[in-house]
Amino acid sequence: MKKTLIDTYRSLTYNFKTLIYFELIYRVLGLLVIFPIAQLLFNLSIRLSGYTYITNQLLFEYLLKPTTIIILILLLIFLSIYVVVEMIFLSLIYDFGYHEKDVLFKDFLILGLKKVYEVVKKYRLRIIGPAFVFFMIIELFHIVGIASTINLPQELINEIQKDLWLQVIFYVSVVCVIFLFIETAYSINLYTIENISTKQAFQDSRVMLKKQRLKMAFSFIAINVILNGILYFFYAFLILMIGFIVSLIKGQVYALSLVLTILYSLYLLIGFISTITLIPINYAMLTSFYYESREKMGKLPTSIPKKKKKTDKLINTKFLKRGVIVASIVILGINLSSVLTVVARPRAQLELFNYAEIIAHRGASWDAPENTLSAIELAIFQGADAVEIDIRETSDGIPILMHDTTLGRTTNDPFNRRVSHTSLADIKTLDAGSWFSDDFIGEEVPTLEEALSIMKGRTKVFLEFKSYSVTLEQSVIDLIDQYNMENDIVFLTFSRDQIRRLKALNPNIKTLLLISTFYGDVDALVGARDIDYFGLSEFFFQRNPEFIDKVHQRGKKIYVWTVNSERSISDVVEKDADGIITDRPLVAREIVYSKNTPDILVDILRRLFNTRT
């Protein structure tokens, strides 16, 4: 074992810079090629499934559809081809390391491309099998680690637990993959370095593996436990550091919310690090076993070419450079836009990958007076995805933030005057904060323009019309045009006619129809082109799953209002709400971003950062 580790270390470090350059460049190319293709196949699988959106309730059915299974197999084959090329390059660079030969990156790239061409031309599909098995067994260790840090949908778990045959198939498949991994462990090295026939490779593998299988299996288990342990220790360290920094900057109460928000991003970081470490290190160990076994057989294999005269060039370097540059530009042009489009897309077609948006109802109205600049600022500080505000029109035609038809509840107006009968000048003399707390004495009723001026570029705005005035609608449209915020606004209203008028004034601004009850043709309503989203009361949402499914299958979103209790927020999240309109954005954020995180991990984080219990 000691010799194996020494040889593995030598393979990894002898041409370390060349190895790192290759891994980084190859991963970036993989991102630009595989990512768009995977996205294309994923979209195709959903289209062929007959759905436009896969909720958690539909996930199990979607996964078992023949078209989904076939596309998954195609994706795995494509990934295996990607890994084959990497393993051929790794075989070559580790061979240089074994013979203690230096290789520059340019020369390594040329030799590697030549070797890939030779090996693929000779062995074709026969080389994919061993690469597929190697990829699956290495990723299995990593997936087990990831599975311990995420929550699968309860619906999926229930279906798996009910299906005994599915469990049997899974475990039998794992055993088969482990068996095939050991039996084909040396195949790619034998193909790449020694260029022998498949029959000879099989015979030599049997000899090389004799009395080595258990040792090899133990070594791989040990090294992967250690590697994944290091990766997740690094993951835990990042969580603690980020939480500590947030506590210092924003305060202890904000730490858990932000940490839970970025867990998925940290998963991606750990995943990227694992891709440039797990495969090279595991294959270096496999190569060390290979050389030890060949040495015992009295063979010293090498694929390092003999030096040739300058006039005897196998490949025109100048032509190769130009070809690589042209190919890179083409790949970038075709795929970079696809990558950016997917990354920028706010929601996936699979509910498992989505998190409900948090919309602060009338600002952070649990902690500050509703519809005030203080409530808006606090909502932004608490990390709300959007801020919802209510607007009415004063007697002199100025849009202001106010929910009620009268001023008495949220100001110190002793006459409880109607907003529409009171001028802006008179409203500005009122105190809109003292009713809530002495900390907000002197808070004014803001105009819509004042609110937009502090929200522009900082948050999205859900703007609810509390009046069906045509003049109010035009004034709002004019202000949005003035502040160039049409892409940051969503109009909310209970009025179907008002939505039609607003869309006529500016078709680019998103609209949301609020519904507390409904009678009529559901399909016609859901299919209406001028309604982009739907806002349902919590009561309506909980009792109309068919309506929710119809909306999702139309590719539209469902927002639920007003959800404040922790139990209600959790329940709404479980039932696939796209957004939650709440007075408590900070609490909602913690719950929403806990949905794919095990309760025990959330509890540990909560105790670490000393938040609510």
Helices and strands as residue ranges (DSSP letters): H 2-13, H 16-49, H 56-63, H 66-98, H 105-123, G 124-127, H 128-147, H 154-162, H 164-183, H 187-189, I 190-194, H 198-209, H 213-249, G 252-254, H 255-275, H 278-296, H 317-344, G 351-353, E 357-361, H 373-381, E 386-393, E 399-401, G 419-421, H 424-427, G 438-440, H 448-455, E 460-465, H 470-483, G 486-488, E 489-493, H 496-505, E 510-515, H 522-526, E 533-537, H 538-543, H 545-553, E 557-561, H 566-574, E 579-582, H 585-592, H 599-608
